[in-house]
Amino acid sequence: MILSNMFLAAEPARLFIGPIGILSLVTWLPLVGALILLFFDKRGVDLIKRFATLWMAVCFLASLPLVLLWNYETRGLQYMETADWIPAIGAKYQMGVDGLALTLVLLTTFLGPIVALCSWSYIEKRHKEYYALLLIMQSFMIGVFAAADLFLFYVFFEVMLVPMYLLIGIWGGERRLYSAIKFFVYTLVGSLLMLVAVFKFYFTAAETAAKYPTEVKAAVEAVVGNNAPMRGMVLEGVEAARRAGVARAAQTGGGGYDAEAAPLGTFNIYALQAIGGARDGQGKPLVPLSLQLWLFAGFALALAIKVPMVPFHTWLPDAHVEAPTAGSAILAGILLKIGTYGFIRFNFPMFPDAAMDPTVASVMATLAILGIVYGSMVALAQRDMKKTIAYSSVAHMGTTMLALFAFNPNGINGAALQMLSHGVTSAALFIMIGILYERRHTRQIAEYGGIVNTMPAFSAMFMIATMASVGLPLLNGFVGEFIGLRGVFEANIVWAFWGTTGIILGAAYMLWLYERVFLGPVKNPKNADLPDLSAREWAYLAPLVAAMIVFGVYPKPLVTFVNGTTEVVVRQMRPNYFGDQGKPDEEKAAAPGAPDTATRN
């Protein structure tokens, strides 16, 4: 094994194992496991289960060097890799993670072995195909967070729908086909509109870079900061866009652009961010606001479906109820986060004037508030435990979106932390409901009561997850919720009032659920002899509960990673927010040439 290009003082971390970058290894290792599974005898069920779970554990361990070798002195992308992919359109295989993307990659690999292990007892058919799909989907989800090329991101964004569609459609409940098709159609329609916006911006970026090369290059600094390798990658993308724009203009006499005449351009996400956020000498956006609004809408619709925001949420309860336990855990833990991640990665930095347009911000905040109130009220009315948690996800993601549209560091920081917290807590809740379902084969709340008397250890773990969901201090749900609402208070006190109602209603539906299922005497004789947690169930629940406690008591590591991304996004959207032309106060006092830091709290 050859370790090369280890991080230096102001250089982003890089790690290669032979010719393979560590980020590519983490991305494609699950897919390799899925291919190996194809050679297993389908009758060897125990061997298939053990191999898949062990392989996912190895994938998690393989992702840990991403944290251990991280350079905290450099903001922006680290572990960058690039290679030609589709030269005809300028799409490249470009990978890299910043602090936010890194935490989401780790969340994905962390949940992998947990959902594999929890599947051992309830998957009764086509085991090889089931575990292969889990592995394939993990590769594609990591790819979504690690992609630094917009076309590559879109490919991962689309193909990851297929494994989830199959998981719901084959291993789901009685209405699995309806739910799977509804999930697929909803997300596919939004994705197609996003694809139109992607290509429109691709050509617009070339035109803009050709007309305003100096202004665009100046905007690169807001994206890359002190990250020299990232600067080189972004400037290469900007130059590719400029050459494409010049060539197309020459072919058409300067009056338009012919894709056949000069097909090359750039899909580099961070070059497109620089172009989308660039301004002329008078401070006007180079990409007109009218066009930004249409592009923002194309991306926002696809991402709002994924979040999901009201009124695009109706696919989620059906998908959760019919999906197998692992499918629900992945859906709530990872897939929903792709929507909010997309707003931070694309909509805000690429179309900042559209995002901050008062009408757009008010509409998005209103939809977020509707999600908080509507999701909470419907959760209160549910009789099915899974539907209660499904609608709670609508409410929690509404809180996340409201914090994002505060457009300040506290709001975006809080939203990012809420994403990570909800990923762990919601996955744990769905897995625990799956444990009860395995014992009783019902999710109806009325069928339970007094479970604490027969399953005390399980009841204690469910209580911790419930309190984390409510946002109790010293558990992981509190930090993001508190910081995010603080950001909303800074932006708009009316929004903050409605955001705060989510905390009150969240406590109401979660505590009421716990009271009806766990407390009181055992009234139903079918609940009298339920076994408590087995050793295997302890093995996959303990890490989830430990994560809730550890990151509630000591959230600084997560805050540190998320801060770096937040600072860059706020600088791109509001260049003068920190003062001194976008530099934070502490940087003004630093010695000349001192590197920016991603550890400000």
N, C-alpha and C positions, 0 to 999 in steps of 0.2 A: 504494500500500500504506500502510495506517495502522497504526502501532504505538502501542498504548495501554496504560495501566496497567502500566508497567514497574515492577519491584520496588523497594520502598523499604526503609528500615532494618529494620523488624520486620514487614513485610508479605510474604506469599507472592508468588512470582513469578507474573505474568500476562502473557500476550501474545495479542493479537487481531490478525488480518489482516482488516481490514474487520470484518464482523459475525461472522467465524468464529474461534473460539478455536484456538490452536495445537494443543491436544491433540485436538480434533475433526479438525483438518486431518491430523494424523499418523495418526489412526485410520482415517479414511475415504478417504485418498488412494490406498491400494492398491485399494480397491473401485472407485474412479473409473477406475483403469487397467484393471481387468478389464472394465468396461463399454465402454471405448474399444476393447479387443481384439475385442469382438463385431463391430465394423465392418471388421475386417481380412479380406482374402481368405485363406481357409484354405490356399491354394496358396503364399502368400508366407511360407514357413517361416522363412527367414533374417530377414525383417523382423519377424516375430512374436517370434522369440527375442531379437533386439536390442532391440526396444521394451520387452518385459517386463523384461529385465535392467536396461536404462537406467532404467525407471520405478521399479523397486525401489531402485536406487541413489539416485534422487531422493528416495524415501521415507526412506531412511537420512539423507540430508543434511537433510531437513526436520525430522528428530527431534533434530538436534544443538543447536538453540536451547534445547531443554528443559534441557540441561546448562549451556549458556553463560549462560543467564539465571537459573539456580537461585539462590535466596536461602538461603544456608547458616545464616542466623541464625534461621530459622523452621522449626519442626518440623511434621509433619503434611502435609496436602494442599497442593499448589500447582497452578497452572494450572486452577483450578476453573471449571467451567461448569455451568449448571443451566437446565433448561427443562421445562415440563409435558410429560408423555408419555401416561400412562394415568390420568387424574384419578379414574376410578371406583374405583381401588384405592390411589391415592396413589403410584403408581410414577412416577418422574421420570427424565428424561435428565440424570443428574448424573455428571460426569467430574472426575477429579483424580488426581494421583499423589503418593505420598510417595517417600522415597529408594529403598526396595526396588522399588516398582512402576516407578519411572523406569528403574532398571538393567535390569529385565526387558523393558520396552518397547524400550530401546536394543539389547538382545540380539536381540530379534525383528527389528528393522529391519536390524541388522548382518548377520544370517544370510540375509536375504531375497535380496539380489543374488548372494550366494555360491551358494545352492542353485539359483538361476535359471541362473547361468553354468555350473555343473557339469552341468546337465541337457542342455546343447546336443548332446552327442554320443551319448546313449543313448536319448532319447525319440524313437521312430520313428513315432508315429501321434498324430493328434488334438492337434497342437501347440497350437492356439489354446485348446482347452478345458483342456489341462494347465496352461498358464501363467495362464489366467484363474483356475483353482482355487487355484493358489499365491497369487495376489494376494488373492483373497477370503479365504482362510484367514488371511493375514497381518492383514487388517483385524480379523477376529474375535478373533484372539489378542491383538492390542493392546487391543481392547475389554475383554477379560477383565481385564487388568492395570489399565486406566484407569477402569473403572466404579466409581462411588461409590454406586450404588444396587444393592441386592441383587437385585432382579428383573431389572434390566438386566444385571448380571453373569450371572445364570442363563441369560438368553437367549443371550448371547455364548458361555457355557460349553457350551450345547447345540448351537447351530448350527455351531460350528467342527468338530463331529464329521463333518458331512456332507462337506465338502471332503476330509478325510483318508480317509474311507470310500471316496470315489470315486477318490482317487489310488491307494489300494491295490487296489481292485477292478478298475480299468481298466488301469493301467500296472504292476501288480505281477507277481510270478512265477507259476509253474504253479498253486500253491494259493492264488491271490489272493482268490478269492471266499470261500473258507472263512475265511481270515484276516481279511478285511474285515468279514464278518458277525460273527465272534467279537469283534473289536474293538468294533464298534458295539453289540452286545447287552450286553456287559460294562459298557461305559460308560453306556449308556442306562438299564439297570436301576438302577445306583447313582445316577444323576442323578434318577430319578423318586423315589427315597426321599429324596433331598436336597430335592426340591420340596415334599414333605409337611412336612419339618422347617422349611422356609422359611416356609410359610404358618402353621404352628402357632406359630412364634416371632413372626410378624407380629401375630397376635391376642394372644399373651401379652404382647408389648411394649406394646400399647395398654392392656391391663388393668393392667400394672405402672406405666406412666406416669400413669395416672389415679389409682391408689391412693397412689402415693408421688412426687408431683411434685417436692418439695423434694430428696429424696435422689437422684432421677435427675438433676436439674439440677446437683447437686454433683458427680456422677460425670462430667459432661461435661468438667470441667477436666482430668481425667486423660487424656482423649482428645485435646483440642485444644491445651492448653498456651497459648502466646502467639500463636496463630494466630487473629486476630480474624475474618477472613472465614470461616474454617472453623467457628469458634464459632457464627457466625450461621447457617450452613447446618445445623449439628447441632442447635442449639436449635430451629430451625424444624421439623426432623424430630421432635424430642422433643415439641414442642407439638402437632404433627399427631397423633401417637400418643395423647397425653393427651386431646385433644378426641374422638378416635374412641372411646377407652375410656369416657369420661364419657357420650357419646351412646348407646353400646350398653348401658351399665349402666342408663341412664334408660329405655330402651326395654323392658328385661326386668326392671325393678324391682330392679336391683342384683344379680340372681342368675345372670347369664350374659351372653352376648354374641350379638347377632343381626347377622350380616354384612350382611343386606339393609337393616337399619335404619340403620346408619352405616358404610358401606363404606370411608370414608377412614381412612388410617393412614399409616405411613411404612415405606419400604424402605431409607431412608438407612443405609448400612452403619455409619457412625460414630455415628449416633443409636442404632442397635441395639446397638453395642458398649457405649455408655454405659449403656443400660438393662440389658443382660445382666450388666454388671460392677458395677452399683449395689448398695449395702449399706445396711442400716438402722443405727440408732444403736448397736446391739450388735455390729455387724460381720457380721451374717448376710446372705446374698445375698437380694435381693428376688425373684429367680427361683429357686424351690426347687431344691435339688440333684437331687432325683428327676426333675424335668422337664428340668433341664440335661443329665442323663445321656442321656435319650432324644434330645434335640435334638443333642447332641454326636455320638451314634451315627449319626443320620441324615446329618449332614454328613460325618462321618469315613469312612463306608463309601464314599460317592461319591469322596471325595478319595483314600482309600487305593487304590482301583482305578486312579485316575489316576497315582499316584506311580510305579509300583505297589508295594504292600507284599505280602509273602507272607502269606496264600495267594491273593491276588487278582491275581497277576502273570502267569497262564498265557497271557493274550492277547498279552503283549508280545513274547516271542521269535518267535511266528508272524508278528505284524505287522511286526517288523523284517526278518525273512528275506524276506518276500514283497513288502514295499514297495519302490518305486523308491528310488534313492539319496537323492534330495531328501526323500522321505517319511520315510526313516529318520533323516536329519539333523534334520528339523523335529520328529519325534516325540521323539527323545532330547534335542534341544537346547532345545525350548520346551514341548511338551505335557506332559512329565513334571513340569516345574517348576510347572505350574498346581496340581498336587496339594499340594505342599509350601507353595506360596504361600497356598493356601486355608486350611491349618492356621494359618498366621501371621495371616492376615487375619480369619478367621471363628472357628474352633474355640477358639483361645486367648483372644482378648479378649471374645467373646460369651458363652462358657460356661467362664469361668476355673475355677470350683470343680469342674466335671466334669473338665476337662482335668487339674487337679492332684490329683484324687482318687487316693489311693495305688494302688487296684486298677486304675483306668484307665491311669495312668502306667506301671504295671508291665506290663500287657498290651501296651500300645503299644510299650514298650521291648523287650519280648520278641519281638514281631513284627519290629521293626527288626533285632534281633540275628539272628533267623532269616534275614532277608533278606540280611544281611552274609555269614553263614557259608554258607547254602545257595546264594546267588547265586555266591559265589566258588568253591565246590566244583564246581558244575555248569559254570561257565565253564572250569575246569581240564580238564573231561572232553570239551569240545566239539571237533568236527572241522571245523566250519564257522566261518570268521572272523566272520561277522556274528552268529552265535549267541553266540560268545565275548563280543563287545562288548555284546550285548543282556543277557546275564546279568551282565556287569560293571556295567551300569546298575542292575540290581536290587540289587547289593551296594552301589554308591555311594549310591543313594537310601536304602538302609537306614542307612548311616552318617549321612546328612543327617537322617533322622527321629529317630535316636537322639540326636543333638545337640539337636534341637528340644525333646525331652522332658526335657532337663536343666533347662529353665525358668530359665536364668540368661543374662545378656548374652553371655558367651562362647559358650555353646551355640547360642543363636539367631543370633548374629552369624556363627559358623562355619558353621551350616547354610545361611544365606543366601548366604554367599560360596561354599560348596560347590555350591549350585545354579547359580550363575553360571559357576563354573569348569567344572563338568560339562557345562553347556550348550555351551560352546566346544569342549572337548576331545572329547566324544562325537560331536558333529557332525563334527569334523575326522576322527575315526577312521572313521566310516561313509563319509564322502566318499572317503577314501583307499582303503578297501576297494573302493568303487565303481570307482576308477581301475584297480585290479588286475583287477577283474571285466571291465571293458571290454576289456582286453588278452587275457585268458585265458578268459573266460566260465566260470569256476569260482571258488568260494569255499572249496573244500576245502583245508585246510592242507597235507595230504600232497602236493598237486600242486605245491607251491612249494619254496623253498629256494635260497639263494644269490642272492636278488634284489638284494642290495647290489652285486653284481658287474656287473649290467646296468642298474640304475636307482639310481645312487648318490645323486642329489639327492632323489629320492622316499624312499629309505631313510632319509636324514638327517631329513627332515620327519616320517616315521612314528616315528622314534626320539624326537624331541622330544615328539610327542603321547603316545607310550607313557610317557615319563618324567613328563609332566604328569599322566597318569592315575594313575601310581604314587604321585605326591605328592612328587616330588623338589624340594628347596629351590631357589628362584630360578625356579620355574615356577608357573603359576597354581594347580595342584592342591594345593600345599603349604599355602598360607595358611589356606584354609577348613578343611582337614582338621586342621591343628594347633590352630587356635583352637577348633574344634568339640569335639575330643577333650579339650582343656583344660577346657571347660565340662562335659563328661561326667565327667571326673575329679572336679570340684568337687561333682557331684551324687551319684555312685555309683561307687565304684571297681570293682565287679564289672561293671557296664555298660561301664566304660572298658576293662577287660581284653578283653571280647569285641569292643568297637569297634576296639581295636588289632589284633586278629587280621585285620581287614579290610585293614589296610595290608600285613601280611605276605602274606596270600593274594593280594591285588591285585598285588603285585610278582611273585608266582609265576606267575599265569596270563598277565599281560601280557608279562613277559620271556620266558616259554616260547613264547608266540605269536611274538614277534619273532625268537627264535632259530630256530624251525622255518621261518619264512617267509623271512627275510632273510639269515641267516648261513650259513656253510659254502659248499661248492662248488655250482655249478649242476649238479644231477643230472638234471633233466628237460630234454631238448633243446628243449622248447617254450618254456622260459624263457630260452634263450640269447640271443635277439635282441630282447628286449622294449625298446621305446623309453622313454627317460626322460621327464621332465615336458615337456609342450608349453608354449608361452607362455600359452595360455588356462588351463592347469592351474596354472601358477605364479601367475596373476592371482587365482585364488580360494583357493589354499592359503596364499599368503604372508600375507594378513591374519589368517587363523586362527592360524598359527604365531607371528606377531608379537604377537597378543593374549595368547597363552600366556606369552610371554617378558616383555612389558611389564608385565602385571599380576602376574607372579611376582616381578619385580625391584622394582616400585613399586606395591604394592596399595593405597596410601593413598586414592586417589580412590574406589575401590569401598567400602573400609571406612568412609569418611566418609558416603557415602550410606546404607549399610546401618545404621550406628549409630543414626541418627535414628529409624528404624522400630523397631529393637530396644529402644531406651530406652522408647518409648511402650508397647510390648507388655509389657515387664517391669513397668512401673508399673501397668498395668491388671491384671495377674495377681497381682503381689506388691507392693502399695502401699508397704510399709515396707522394701523390699529396699535402696533407696539410703539409707535413713535420713531423718530429718527429714520424715516423712510423704510419702515418695515422691520427695523432691528429692535429686539426687546431691550428693556432698560439695562439689564445686567450686561448685555453685550456691548452697550455703549461705554460702559465702564471698564471693559476688558482691555487687555493690552492689544495693540494692533496685530492683526493676524491671528489672534486667538481663535481656536475652532469653536463653532457653534456647538451647543450641547443638547442632547435629547433628554436630559434628566431634570428639566425645570418642573417644579410642581406649582 
